[in-house]
Structure formats: structure tokens, C-alpha cells
Amino acid sequence: MSAEVTISRDPSDDKFIALAMDSGAGIVISGDPDLQQLGMHRGVETLSPALFFERDKPQ
């Protein structure tokens, strides 16, 4: 079953959120500002590469 998503300011980006939902991914890493503004949607968080690496950095 494929997720149908209509959430991004740029409809061509919705496929990335749908793919993450279908695959069970919890994070989408993207430099695209339209995706980044989504934050969290249905359990999928969208992060910039810099924020992802900052959060993943060992303390």
C-alpha cells in the first residue's frame, strides 16, 4: 500500500514524505526549504543535513 501525501508547498516533494512513510523511515534529510518547513509529519521528521549531523554528533 502506498501512502498518499499532499503536504508540501511544492507538490513534487510530496513523494519523498510518502516514500519515507511507506518504507518506515523516521527521517528525511534534505536541503530543500519546502521539505524542511514541514518539520514532523505523520511520524516522519524532515531535517537539513547540518541539523542531522549536529544531532547525531557524539556528546
N, CA and C of each residue as an Amber inpcrd file, in Angstrom:
protein
   177
   0.8430000  -1.1740000   0.0000000   0.0000000   0.0000000   0.0000000
   0.8930000   1.2430000   0.0000000   0.5850000   2.1760000  -0.8630000
   1.3750000   3.4020000  -0.9590000   0.6700000   4.5370000  -0.2470000
   1.4530000   5.2760000   0.5410000   0.9160000   6.4420000   1.2210000
   0.6700000   7.5410000   0.1900000  -0.4250000   8.2610000   0.3640000
  -0.6910000   9.4250000  -0.4610000  -0.5490000  10.6410000   0.4310000
   0.2970000  11.5570000   0.0090000   0.6070000  12.7210000   0.8220000
   0.4320000  13.9700000  -0.0260000  -0.2470000  14.9540000   0.5150000
  -0.3520000  16.2660000  -0.1030000  -0.0930000  17.2680000   1.0100000
   1.1790000  17.5980000   1.2240000   1.5490000  18.4050000   2.3780000
   2.5220000  19.5330000   2.0560000   3.4250000  19.3350000   1.1280000
   4.4910000  20.3000000   0.8700000   3.9980000  21.4930000   0.0560000
   4.6760000  22.6340000   0.2340000   4.3900000  23.8040000  -0.6050000
   4.6880000  23.4870000  -2.0650000   5.6020000  22.5620000  -2.3050000
   5.9520000  22.1220000  -3.6510000   5.4380000  20.6990000  -3.8120000
   4.3380000  20.4990000  -4.5240000   3.7440000  19.1620000  -4.6430000
   4.6990000  18.0890000  -5.1650000   5.7430000  18.4810000  -5.8930000
   6.6810000  17.4760000  -6.4000000   7.5290000  16.8850000  -5.2730000
   7.5130000  17.4940000  -4.0810000   8.2660000  16.9750000  -2.9340000
   7.4750000  15.9600000  -2.1080000   6.1780000  15.8980000  -2.3050000
   5.3410000  15.0040000  -1.5100000   5.7750000  13.5440000  -1.6210000
   6.3240000  13.1850000  -2.7670000   6.7340000  11.7890000  -2.9750000
   7.8090000  11.3440000  -1.9810000   8.6310000  12.2850000  -1.5050000
   9.6920000  11.9200000  -0.5610000   9.1220000  11.5910000   0.8130000
   8.1050000  12.3300000   1.2310000   7.4380000  12.0270000   2.5020000
   6.6790000  10.7110000   2.3750000   5.9950000  10.5110000   1.2500000
   5.2700000   9.2550000   1.0270000   6.2260000   8.0650000   1.0360000
   7.3740000   8.2050000   0.3930000   8.3650000   7.1240000   0.3640000
   8.8640000   6.8090000   1.7680000   9.1370000   7.8510000   2.5470000
   9.5930000   7.6360000   3.9240000   8.5210000   6.9110000   4.7280000
   7.2750000   7.2960000   4.5720000   6.1810000   6.6290000   5.2960000
   6.0680000   5.1650000   4.8740000   6.1150000   4.9110000   3.5680000
   5.9930000   3.5370000   3.0550000   7.1410000   2.6510000   3.5000000
   8.3310000   3.2270000   3.6390000   9.4980000   2.4270000   3.9920000
   9.7410000   2.3480000   5.4940000   8.9800000   3.1070000   6.2620000
   9.1470000   3.0850000   7.7120000  10.2830000   3.9750000   8.1990000
  10.7720000   4.8460000   7.3320000  11.8440000   5.7670000   7.7360000
  11.2670000   6.8410000   8.6490000  12.0250000   7.2370000   9.6310000
  11.5790000   8.2670000  10.5550000  12.1200000   9.6400000  10.2320000
  13.1050000   9.7010000   9.3110000  13.7520000  10.9700000   8.9920000
  13.9760000  11.0680000   7.4810000  13.7080000  12.2560000   6.9510000
  14.1000000  12.6180000   5.5910000  15.1360000  13.7190000   5.7460000
  16.2930000  13.5490000   5.1260000  17.3550000  14.5500000   5.1850000
  17.3720000  15.2620000   3.8370000  17.1560000  16.5730000   3.8940000
  17.0560000  17.3260000   2.6450000  17.4620000  18.7710000   2.8580000
  18.0630000  19.3400000   1.8440000  18.3840000  20.7550000   1.8420000
  17.2720000  21.5940000   1.2330000  16.2110000  20.9530000   0.7890000
  15.0910000  21.6390000   0.1550000  14.2740000  22.4020000   1.1990000
  14.1630000  23.7220000   1.0750000  13.4360000  24.5000000   2.0780000
  11.9510000  24.1400000   2.1750000  11.3530000  23.6920000   1.0700000
   9.9440000  23.3010000   1.1180000   9.7490000  22.0550000   1.9750000
  10.6930000  21.1320000   1.9210000  10.6160000  19.9470000   2.7780000
  10.9910000  20.2870000   4.2140000  12.0020000  21.1150000   4.3930000
  12.4410000  21.4540000   5.7420000  11.3540000  22.1480000   6.5490000
  10.5250000  22.9530000   5.9100000   9.4860000  23.6640000   6.6440000
   8.4030000  22.7300000   7.1840000   8.3760000  21.4920000   6.7230000
   7.3690000  20.5440000   7.2130000   7.6240000  20.1190000   8.6540000
   8.8930000  20.0650000   9.0350000   9.2010000  19.6100000  10.3970000
   8.8450000  18.1420000  10.5580000   7.7450000  17.8710000  11.2560000
   7.2940000  16.4960000  11.5010000   5.9270000  16.3070000  10.8430000
   5.7860000  15.2040000  10.1240000   4.5010000  14.8800000   9.5030000
   4.2900000  13.3750000   9.5820000   3.2630000  12.9730000  10.2850000
   2.8980000  11.5540000  10.4120000   4.0830000  10.6680000  10.7710000
   4.8680000  11.1300000  11.7190000   5.9870000  10.3290000  12.1990000
   7.2560000  10.4390000  11.3900000   7.2600000  11.2800000  10.3620000
   8.4470000  11.4880000   9.5330000   8.9520000  12.9070000   9.7900000
  10.1870000  13.0000000  10.2750000  10.7960000  14.2910000  10.5520000
  11.6930000  14.6720000   9.3830000  11.6380000  15.9320000   8.9760000
  12.4760000  16.4180000   7.8870000  13.5480000  17.3320000   8.4640000
  14.8000000  16.9840000   8.2130000  15.9300000  17.7310000   8.7550000
  16.8750000  18.1590000   7.6420000  17.5320000  19.2890000   7.8550000
  18.6130000  19.6810000   6.9520000  19.8040000  18.7630000   7.2350000
  20.7180000  18.6070000   6.2820000  21.9020000  17.7920000   6.5540000
  22.6810000  18.2970000   7.7640000  22.8340000  19.6160000   7.8850000
  23.5960000  20.1770000   9.0050000  22.9440000  19.8370000  10.3440000
  21.6180000  19.9750000  10.4270000  20.9250000  19.6730000  11.6760000
  21.0040000  18.1810000  11.9950000  20.8950000  17.3410000  10.9730000
  21.0050000  15.9000000  11.1970000  22.3610000  15.5480000  11.7880000
  23.4340000  16.0670000  11.1900000  24.7670000  15.7420000  11.6800000
  25.0340000  16.3580000  13.0490000  24.4750000  17.5080000  13.3080000
  24.6290000  18.1380000  14.6180000  23.9460000  17.2890000  15.7020000
  22.7600000  16.8150000  15.4160000  22.0310000  15.9940000  16.3870000
  22.6630000  14.6290000  16.5650000  23.2970000  14.1190000  15.5190000
  23.8790000  12.7750000  15.5620000  25.3000000  12.7690000  16.1310000
  25.8430000  13.9560000  16.3800000  27.2220000  14.0710000  16.8560000
  27.3400000  13.5070000  18.2820000  28.3520000  12.6830000  18.5320000
  28.5410000  12.1670000  19.8880000  28.8100000  13.3140000  20.8700000
  28.2650000  13.1730000  22.0440000  28.4320000  14.2180000  23.0730000
  29.7320000  14.0490000  23.8260000
